[in-house]
Amino acid sequence: MQYQVPQFIDVEDKIFGPFTLKQFIYMAGGAGLAFIIYILIGNLLLSALPIVAVLGLSGALAFYKVYGHFPLISVAEYAFKYYMSTKLYIWKKIDKPQPKNMEEAVKDAKNYATVMVPKVAGSRLKDLVWSLDIKESMYSNQDQK
């Protein structure tokens, strides 16, 4: 027994002529808001700028896709969530002053090598990354001299 498999599942159905339901809602909401602005202000010349802004935004929400794939409303939602969420900054590199001669460099390298690597709470992978980062910065400081 054969079944027909849907082919275009990512394409929305056109309900209102050439518009999908979301597009129609954005356009109708923009037109309604433009009409309310016109009624509140009363003068067409004074209300033209806000009306054009509202209609432009509603048209962009309805039709514009960022990079040809992401709807503008999704990008706006992701941007809002990003700016409102807390951010965790883990690394802030502090540059050490460079030694003036080779004896100071050797002394600094010996002191650096004897420094105990602090135990980082968490998984073994974090401990390994921490120790490798310290060794890398130690060797890069020696190479610069």
C-alpha positions in Angstrom: 0.0 0.0 0.0 1.5 3.4 -1.0 1.1 6.6 0.9 1.7 10.0 -0.4 4.5 11.8 1.5 4.2 15.6 1.8 7.0 17.3 -0.1 6.9 21.0 0.9 6.3 20.9 4.7 8.2 24.2 5.3 5.9 26.3 3.0 3.0 27.9 4.7 -0.5 27.7 3.2 -1.8 30.8 1.4 -5.1 31.5 3.1 -5.9 35.2 2.1 -5.1 35.3 -1.6 -1.3 35.5 -2.0 -0.8 36.0 1.8 -0.3 33.5 4.6 -2.2 33.9 7.8 0.8 35.6 9.6 1.4 38.0 6.7 -2.2 38.9 6.7 -2.3 39.6 10.4 0.9 41.7 10.2 -0.5 43.7 7.3 -4.0 44.1 8.9 -2.5 45.1 12.2 -0.2 47.7 10.5 -3.1 49.1 8.5 -5.3 49.3 11.7 -2.6 51.0 13.7 -2.0 53.5 10.8 -5.7 54.3 10.8 -5.7 54.8 14.6 -2.7 57.2 14.2 -4.6 59.1 11.6 -7.7 59.4 13.7 -5.8 60.5 16.8 -3.7 63.1 15.1 -6.4 64.3 12.7 -4.1 65.9 10.1 -2.8 63.7 7.2 0.4 65.7 6.8 1.4 65.4 10.5 0.5 61.8 10.7 2.2 60.8 7.5 5.6 60.1 9.1 4.3 57.8 11.8 2.0 56.0 9.4 4.9 55.4 6.9 7.0 54.0 9.8 4.2 51.7 11.0 3.4 50.4 7.5 7.1 49.9 6.8 7.6 47.9 10.0 4.5 45.8 9.3 5.6 45.1 5.8 9.0 44.1 7.0 7.5 41.8 9.6 5.3 40.2 7.0 7.7 39.8 4.1 11.4 40.4 5.0 13.6 37.4 5.8 17.1 37.9 7.2 19.6 36.0 5.0 16.7 34.8 3.0 15.7 32.3 5.6 14.9 33.8 9.1 11.7 35.8 9.5 12.3 39.3 10.9 10.1 38.7 14.0 12.3 35.7 15.0 15.5 37.7 14.6 13.9 40.5 16.7 12.9 38.0 19.4 16.4 36.4 19.5 18.0 39.9 19.7 15.7 40.9 22.6 16.4 37.7 24.5 20.1 38.2 24.0 20.2 41.7 25.2 18.0 41.0 28.2 19.8 37.9 29.4 22.7 37.8 31.7 26.1 37.2 30.3 29.0 35.3 31.8 32.5 36.6 31.0 35.1 34.1 32.1 38.4 35.3 30.7 40.2 38.6 31.1 43.8 38.5 30.1 46.2 40.8 32.1 49.5 41.5 30.4 52.6 41.3 32.6 55.4 43.9 32.1 58.2 42.6 29.9 61.6 41.9 31.6 64.5 44.0 30.4 67.2 41.4 30.3 67.7 37.6 30.0 68.3 37.0 33.7 64.9 38.5 34.7 63.2 36.4 32.0 64.8 33.2 33.3 63.9 34.2 36.9 60.3 34.9 35.8 60.0 31.6 33.9 61.2 29.7 37.0 58.8 31.5 39.2 56.0 30.9 36.7 56.8 27.2 36.5 56.7 26.8 40.3 53.3 28.4 40.6 50.7 25.9 41.6 47.8 25.6 39.2 44.6 26.3 41.2 42.1 23.5 41.3 39.2 24.6 39.2 35.8 23.3 40.4 34.0 21.3 37.7 34.9 18.7 35.3 38.3 17.2 34.4 38.2 18.9 31.0 38.0 22.3 32.5 41.1 21.5 34.7 43.0 20.4 31.6 42.1 23.5 29.7 43.1 25.7 32.6 46.5 24.0 33.0 47.2 24.1 29.2 46.3 27.8 29.1 48.7 28.6 31.9 51.5 26.6 30.2 50.8 28.3 26.8 51.0 31.8 28.3 54.2 30.9 30.1 55.8 29.6 26.8 54.5 32.5 24.8 56.1 35.0 27.3 59.4 33.2 26.9 59.2 33.3 23.1 58.6 37.0 23.0 61.9 37.7 24.7 
